[in-house]
């Protein structure tokens, strides 16, 4: 890990970061962000129980995704746009479950 960290520091200090690497990191972060909501959506759907799920948290996530989508559009960032679109869909599902179960 130390070697990777040192390599990244050298790249960043020399500003020789490969744009494709930056894009790949963005897509990896997008994938990980999306994955975090899948287990909760699946469990909520399967059990039809969301009693422990905070409505405030779900609302904040939905609003946050909308803000991120506007930002992604303005800076033309495809990874941020994709991730937040998927997370918004998943969090809207959780909101639906919260209001109907």
MMTF fields as JSON, N, C-alpha, C and O atoms, coordinates in Angstrom:
{
  "mmtfVersion": "1.0.0",
  "mmtfProducer": "UNKNOWN",
  "numBonds": 403,
  "numAtoms": 404,
  "numGroups": 101,
  "numChains": 1,
  "numModels": 1,
  "chainsPerModel": [1],
  "groupsPerChain": [101],
  "chainIdList": ["A"],
  "bondAtomList": [4, 2, 8, 6, 12, 10, 16, 14, 20, 18, 24, 22, 28, 26, 32, 30, 36, 34, 40, 38, 44, 42, 48, 46, 52, 50, 56, 54, 60, 58, 64, 62, 68, 66, 72, 70, 76, 74, 80, 78, 84, 82, 88, 86, 92, 90, 96, 94, 100, 98, 104, 102, 108, 106, 112, 110, 116, 114, 120, 118, 124, 122, 128, 126, 132, 130, 136, 134, 140, 138, 144, 142, 148, 146, 152, 150, 156, 154, 160, 158, 164, 162, 168, 166, 172, 170, 176, 174, 180, 178, 184, 182, 188, 186, 192, 190, 196, 194, 200, 198, 204, 202, 208, 206, 212, 210, 216, 214, 220, 218, 224, 222, 228, 226, 232, 230, 236, 234, 240, 238, 244, 242, 248, 246, 252, 250, 256, 254, 260, 258, 264, 262, 268, 266, 272, 270, 276, 274, 280, 278, 284, 282, 288, 286, 292, 290, 296, 294, 300, 298, 304, 302, 308, 306, 312, 310, 316, 314, 320, 318, 324, 322, 328, 326, 332, 330, 336, 334, 340, 338, 344, 342, 348, 346, 352, 350, 356, 354, 360, 358, 364, 362, 368, 366, 372, 370, 376, 374, 380, 378, 384, 382, 388, 386, 392, 390, 396, 394, 400, 398],
  "bondOrderList": [1, 1, 1, 1, 1, 1, 1, 1, 1, 1, 1, 1, 1, 1, 1, 1, 1, 1, 1, 1, 1, 1, 1, 1, 1, 1, 1, 1, 1, 1, 1, 1, 1, 1, 1, 1, 1, 1, 1, 1, 1, 1, 1, 1, 1, 1, 1, 1, 1, 1, 1, 1, 1, 1, 1, 1, 1, 1, 1, 1, 1, 1, 1, 1, 1, 1, 1, 1, 1, 1, 1, 1, 1, 1, 1, 1, 1, 1, 1, 1, 1, 1, 1, 1, 1, 1, 1, 1, 1, 1, 1, 1, 1, 1, 1, 1, 1, 1, 1, 1],
  "groupList": [{"groupName": "UNK", "atomNameList": ["N", "CA", "C", "O"], "elementList": ["N", "C", "C", "O"], "formalChargeList": [0, 0, 0, 0], "bondAtomList": [1, 0, 2, 1, 3, 2], "bondOrderList": [1, 1, 2], "singleLetterCode": "X", "chemCompType": "L-PEPTIDE LINKING"}],
  "groupTypeList": [0, 0, 0, 0, 0, 0, 0, 0, 0, 0, 0, 0, 0, 0, 0, 0, 0, 0, 0, 0, 0, 0, 0, 0, 0, 0, 0, 0, 0, 0, 0, 0, 0, 0, 0, 0, 0, 0, 0, 0, 0, 0, 0, 0, 0, 0, 0, 0, 0, 0, 0, 0, 0, 0, 0, 0, 0, 0, 0, 0, 0, 0, 0, 0, 0, 0, 0, 0, 0, 0, 0, 0, 0, 0, 0, 0, 0, 0, 0, 0, 0, 0, 0, 0, 0, 0, 0, 0, 0, 0, 0, 0, 0, 0, 0, 0, 0, 0, 0, 0, 0],
  "groupIdList": [1, 2, 3, 4, 5, 6, 7, 8, 9, 10, 11, 12, 13, 14, 15, 16, 17, 18, 19, 20, 21, 22, 23, 24, 25, 26, 27, 28, 29, 30, 31, 32, 33, 34, 35, 36, 37, 38, 39, 40, 41, 42, 43, 44, 45, 46, 47, 48, 49, 50, 51, 52, 53, 54, 55, 56, 57, 58, 59, 60, 61, 62, 63, 64, 65, 66, 67, 68, 69, 70, 71, 72, 73, 74, 75, 76, 77, 78, 79, 80, 81, 82, 83, 84, 85, 86, 87, 88, 89, 90, 91, 92, 93, 94, 95, 96, 97, 98, 99, 100, 101],
  "secStructList": [7, 2, 2, 2, 2, 2, 2, 2, 2, 2, 2, 2, 2, 2, 6, 7, 7, 7, 2, 2, 2, 2, 2, 2, 2, 2, 2, 2, 2, 2, 2, 2, 2, 2, 2, 2, 2, 2, 2, 2, 2, 2, 2, 2, 2, 2, 2, 6, 7, 7, 6, 6, 1, 7, 2, 2, 2, 2, 2, 2, 2, 2, 2, 2, 2, 2, 2, 2, 2, 2, 2, 2, 2, 2, 2, 6, 7, 2, 2, 2, 2, 2, 2, 2, 2, 2, 2, 2, 2, 2, 2, 2, 2, 2, 2, 2, 2, 2, 2, 2, 7],
  "xCoordList": [0.832, 0.0, 0.872, 0.553, 1.956, 2.85, 3.402, 3.518, 3.746, 4.262, 3.213, 3.523, 1.968, 0.891, 0.685, 0.52, 0.698, 0.519, 1.65, 1.394, 2.885, 4.017, 3.928, 4.243, 3.495, 3.35, 2.298, 2.501, 1.175, 0.123, 0.603, 0.284, 1.367, 1.891, 2.827, 2.774, 3.675, 4.594, 3.801, 4.082, 2.8, 1.981, 1.283, 1.267, 0.703, -0.031, 0.898, 0.526, 2.094, 3.008, 3.551, 3.851, 3.681, 4.157, 3.006, 3.236, 1.793, 0.589, 0.636, 0.254, 1.103, 1.168, 0.137, 0.379, -0.993, -2.021, -2.687, -3.118, -2.76, -3.404, -4.902, -5.531, -5.488, -6.929, -7.787, -8.857, -7.335, -8.085, -8.068, -9.042, -6.956, -6.875, -7.84, -8.536, -7.879, -8.794, -10.234, -11.035, -10.564, -11.91, -12.235, -13.346, -11.27, -11.468, -11.715, -12.561, -10.987, -11.195, -12.604, -13.277, -13.039, -14.393, -15.453, -16.422, -15.275, -16.236, -16.212, -17.256, -15.034, -14.942, -15.677, -16.425, -15.468, -16.189, -17.696, -18.473, -18.105, -19.529, -20.107, -21.187, -19.39, -19.842, -19.993, -20.996, -19.005, -19.05, -20.191, -20.845, -20.432, -21.547, -22.885, -23.766, -23.019, -24.269, -24.483, -25.597, -23.42, -23.515, -23.984, -24.653, -23.651, -23.984, -25.487, -25.901, -26.304, -27.743, -28.459, -29.581, -27.836, -28.494, -28.924, -30.068, -28.071, -28.52, -29.722, -30.618, -29.75, -30.871, -32.156, -33.215, -32.075, -33.26, -33.77, -34.972, -32.868, -33.267, -33.897, -34.951, -33.255, -33.771, -35.132, -36.04, -35.268, -36.543, -37.652, -38.777, -37.336, -38.318, -38.704, -39.884, -37.709, -37.963, -38.755, -39.702, -38.381, -39.034, -40.282, -41.103, -40.421, -41.485, -41.551, -42.624, -40.364, -40.242, -39.152, -38.012, -39.531, -38.575, -38.675, -38.324, -39.154, -39.367, -38.113, -38.189, -36.96, -35.706, -35.053, -34.029, -35.635, -35.066, -35.511, -36.704, -34.575, -34.867, -35.424, -34.775, -36.625, -37.223, -36.386, -36.211, -35.873, -35.039, -33.795, -33.414, -33.163, -31.975, -32.31, -31.564, -33.42, -33.823, -34.094, -33.701, -34.755, -35.026, -33.735, -33.59, -32.809, -31.521, -30.754, -30.165, -30.756, -30.057, -30.678, -29.96, -32.009, -32.676, -32.298, -31.951, -32.362, -32.019, -30.541, -30.192, -29.69, -28.253, -27.993, -27.178, -28.675, -28.494, -28.901, -28.237, -29.982, -30.423, -29.36, -29.05, -28.805, -27.744, -26.53, -25.959, -26.134, -24.993, -25.268, -24.359, -26.503, -26.832, -26.696, -26.188, -27.139, -26.98, -25.494, -25.058, -24.731, -23.277, -22.622, -21.816, -22.974, -22.382, -22.696, -21.849, -23.921, -24.308, -23.491, -23.019, -23.338, -22.629, -21.152, -20.583, -20.527, -19.104, -18.894, -17.76, -20.0, -19.948, -19.162, -18.246, -19.536, -18.864, -19.759, -20.703, -19.451, -20.256, -20.269, -21.343, -19.123, -19.176, -20.079, -20.83, -20.007, -20.844, -22.311, -23.185, -22.577, -23.941, -24.533, -25.662, -23.78, -24.26, -24.497, -25.556, -23.526, -23.638, -24.837, -25.604, -25.008, -26.089, -27.457, -28.465, -27.51, -28.772, -29.198, -30.36, -28.26, -28.568, -28.91, -29.882, -28.128, -28.408, -29.747, -30.484, -30.083, -31.38, -32.514, -33.5, -32.383, -33.413, -33.562, -34.678, -32.435, -32.484, -33.067, -33.858, -32.679, -33.2, -34.67, -35.412, -35.099, -36.531, -37.321, -38.452, -36.716, -37.35, -37.491, -38.534, -36.444, -36.51, -37.581, -38.303, -37.682, -38.712, -40.099, -40.981, -40.29, -41.555, -41.867, -42.981, -40.874, -41.067, -41.421, -42.31, -40.731, -40.968, -42.395, -43.021, -42.897, -44.23, -45.345, -46.498, -45.02, -46.066, -46.04, -47.075, -44.894, -44.833, -45.188, -45.195],
  "yCoordList": [-1.193, 0.0, 1.25, 2.234, 1.21, 2.368, 2.696, 3.869, 1.66, 1.897, 2.548, 3.444, 2.089, 2.675, 4.134, 5.006, 4.385, 5.75, 6.648, 7.761, 6.181, 6.974, 7.216, 8.306, 6.193, 6.342, 7.399, 8.235, 7.36, 8.356, 9.759, 10.715, 9.886, 11.2, 11.724, 12.904, 10.863, 11.269, 11.694, 12.733, 10.878, 11.241, 12.575, 13.425, 12.751, 13.983, 15.186, 16.27, 15.017, 16.152, 16.524, 17.692, 15.554, 15.827, 16.087, 16.427, 15.929, 16.119, 15.293, 15.758, 14.073, 13.171, 12.06, 10.93, 12.377, 11.368, 11.081, 11.99, 9.81, 9.37, 9.63, 9.15, 10.378, 10.662, 9.397, 9.387, 8.349, 7.089, 6.456, 5.827, 6.626, 6.133, 6.915, 6.331, 8.213, 9.054, 8.637, 8.522, 8.414, 7.99, 6.623, 6.405, 5.703, 4.37, 4.463, 3.748, 5.33, 5.531, 6.073, 5.662, 6.975, 7.521, 6.45, 6.41, 5.578, 4.5, 3.489, 2.961, 3.218, 2.317, 2.907, 2.203, 4.177, 4.843, 4.82, 4.642, 4.998, 4.94, 3.563, 3.436, 2.552, 1.18, 0.899, 0.329, 1.295, 1.055, 1.827, 1.31, 3.046, 3.827, 3.15, 3.113, 2.623, 1.957, 0.672, 0.377, -0.077, -1.356, -1.171, -2.05, -0.055, 0.129, 0.091, -0.302, 0.481, 0.518, -0.772, -1.011, -1.598, -2.807, -3.749, -4.204, -4.07, -4.987, -4.46, -5.23, -3.163, -2.592, -2.637, -2.959, -2.318, -2.366, -3.802, -4.043, -4.746, -6.152, -6.654, -7.29, -6.371, -6.817, -6.18, -6.849, -4.902, -4.215, -4.792, -4.984, -5.063, -5.627, -7.04, -7.391, -7.843, -9.242, -9.344, -10.125, -8.577, -8.667, -7.794, -7.972, -6.857, -5.856, -5.183, -4.905, -4.933, -4.28, -3.215, -3.492, -2.003, -0.892, -0.072, 1.108, -0.708, -0.008, 0.65, 1.735, 0.016, 0.572, 1.57, 2.172, 1.737, 2.636, 4.07, 4.333, 4.972, 6.373, 7.085, 7.142, 7.621, 8.388, 9.622, 9.98, 10.268, 11.455, 11.108, 11.86, 9.984, 9.569, 9.341, 9.763, 8.68, 8.408, 9.716, 9.868, 10.647, 11.942, 12.709, 13.325, 12.671, 13.355, 12.731, 13.445, 11.403, 10.726, 11.12, 11.39, 11.153, 11.543, 12.963, 13.21, 13.886, 15.274, 15.402, 16.141, 14.681, 14.686, 14.206, 14.788, 13.16, 12.639, 13.669, 13.814, 14.376, 15.408, 16.497, 16.947, 16.917, 17.933, 17.406, 18.118, 16.164, 15.569, 15.447, 15.633, 15.14, 15.035, 16.382, 16.449, 17.437, 18.785, 19.094, 19.57, 18.823, 19.052, 18.24, 18.765, 16.959, 16.09, 16.601, 16.562, 17.077, 17.628, 18.887, 19.065, 19.748, 21.01, 20.814, 21.565, 19.802, 19.565, 18.443, 18.082, 17.898, 16.839, 15.619, 15.138, 15.133, 13.974, 12.746, 12.586, 11.892, 10.696, 9.753, 9.27, 9.464, 8.557, 9.07, 8.298, 10.356, 10.937, 10.892, 10.613, 11.163, 11.135, 9.729, 9.555, 8.741, 7.351, 6.885, 6.338, 7.098, 6.624, 7.234, 6.528, 8.531, 9.192, 8.921, 8.975, 8.635, 8.212, 6.867, 6.682, 5.937, 4.612, 4.709, 4.103, 5.458, 5.61, 6.306, 5.952, 7.286, 7.957, 6.96, 6.962, 6.123, 5.109, 4.169, 3.878, 3.701, 2.801, 3.494, 2.898, 4.744, 5.445, 5.816, 5.881, 6.058, 6.273, 4.996, 5.05, 3.849, 2.576, 2.448, 2.026, 2.811, 2.755, 3.71, 3.378, 4.885, 5.835, 5.254, 5.361, 4.651, 3.993, 2.908, 2.831, 2.076, 1.018, 1.62, 1.124, 2.678, 3.307, 3.846, 3.777, 4.372, 4.959, 3.921, 4.199, 2.737, 1.758, 0.525, -0.115, 0.185, -1.02, -0.67, -1.543],
  "zCoordList": [0.0, 0.0, 0.0, -0.666, 0.736, 0.8, -0.591, -0.948, -1.384, -2.733, -3.629, -4.415, -3.502, -4.296, -3.895, -4.748, -2.594, -2.104, -2.609, -3.069, -2.529, -3.011, -4.512, -4.989, -5.26, -6.706, -7.027, -7.907, -6.311, -6.548, -6.209, -6.916, -5.133, -4.757, -5.837, -6.184, -6.368, -7.437, -8.669, -9.266, -9.051, -10.205, -9.997, -10.888, -8.811, -8.554, -8.499, -8.95, -7.957, -7.877, -9.247, -9.498, -10.128, -11.483, -12.457, -13.617, -11.99, -12.808, -14.077, -15.152, -13.944, -15.085, -14.965, -15.389, -14.395, -14.21, -15.546, -16.256, -15.866, -17.089, -16.97, -16.026, -17.902, -17.835, -17.813, -17.205, -18.459, -18.454, -17.063, -16.65, -16.344, -14.971, -14.083, -13.252, -14.257, -13.484, -13.76, -12.833, -15.013, -15.397, -14.797, -14.315, -14.826, -14.248, -12.741, -12.203, -12.07, -10.626, -10.386, -9.441, -11.224, -11.114, -11.278, -10.52, -12.269, -12.481, -11.336, -10.954, -10.79, -9.644, -8.442, -7.762, -8.184, -7.107, -7.345, -6.407, -8.586, -8.941, -8.659, -8.083, -9.064, -8.836, -7.347, -6.916, -6.569, -5.124, -4.467, -3.562, -4.909, -4.373, -4.649, -3.791, -5.846, -6.222, -5.427, -4.994, -5.243, -4.543, -3.105, -2.562, -2.483, -1.07, -0.81, 0.281, -1.76, -1.538, -1.93, -1.483, -2.75, -3.252, -2.13, -2.152, -1.144, -0.088, 0.699, 1.043, 0.986, 1.736, 0.931, 1.47, -0.354, -1.206, -1.298, -1.185, -1.502, -1.617, -0.32, -0.345, 0.81, 2.104, 2.401, 2.896, 2.101, 2.337, 1.465, 1.927, 0.227, -0.696, -0.277, -0.265, 0.065, 0.424, 1.728, 1.816, 2.719, 4.03, 4.125, 5.024, 3.204, 3.237, 4.602, 5.137, 5.144, 6.44, 6.357, 5.984, 6.711, 6.702, 7.983, 8.009, 9.033, 10.295, 10.837, 11.414, 10.664, 11.178, 10.219, 10.544, 9.066, 8.069, 8.36, 8.506, 8.44, 8.74, 7.508, 6.464, 7.645, 6.556, 6.248, 5.084, 7.276, 7.076, 6.264, 5.367, 6.566, 5.817, 4.346, 3.461, 4.091, 2.709, 1.969, 0.812, 2.621, 1.989, 1.71, 0.654, 2.65, 2.454, 1.296, 0.484, 1.215, 0.114, -1.221, -2.185, -1.284, -2.528, -2.93, -4.084, -1.993, -2.29, -2.676, -3.597, -1.968, -2.27, -3.694, -4.411, -4.096, -5.459, -6.508, -7.534, -6.249, -7.195, -7.32, -8.424, -6.187, -6.214, -6.973, -7.799, -6.699, -7.406, -8.906, -9.715, -9.281, -10.702, -11.402, -12.522, -10.763, -11.327, -11.484, -12.532, -10.446, -10.482, -11.601, -12.37, -11.684, -12.715, -14.115, -15.008, -14.294, -15.587, -15.91, -17.033, -14.911, -15.135, -15.458, -16.251, -14.844, -15.122, -16.134, -16.453, -16.633, -17.637, -17.133, -17.8, -15.95, -15.359, -15.456, -14.683, -16.407, -16.627, -15.419, -15.061, -14.767, -13.605, -12.484, -11.888, -12.2, -11.143, -11.562, -10.742, -12.818, -13.343, -13.258, -12.802, -13.693, -13.67, -12.24, -11.931, -11.374, -9.991, -9.3, -8.646, -9.436, -8.711, -9.325, -8.621, -10.593, -11.201, -10.619, -10.256, -10.531, -9.983, -8.5, -8.05, -7.741, -6.305, -6.101, -5.18, -6.936, -6.832, -7.063, -6.326, -8.066, -8.338, -7.134, -6.704, -6.599, -5.45, -4.218, -3.487, -3.989, -2.813, -2.995, -2.014, -4.224, -4.472, -4.195, -3.712, -4.504, -4.161, -2.647, -2.149, -1.921, -0.459, 0.071, 1.012, -0.529, -0.118, -0.365, 0.487, -1.51, -1.827, -0.795, -0.277, -0.506, 0.492, 1.851, 2.543, 2.223, 3.524, 3.615, 4.673, 2.527, 2.54, 2.363, 2.693, 1.849, 1.582, 2.49, 2.676, 3.05, 3.906, 5.323, 6.192]
}
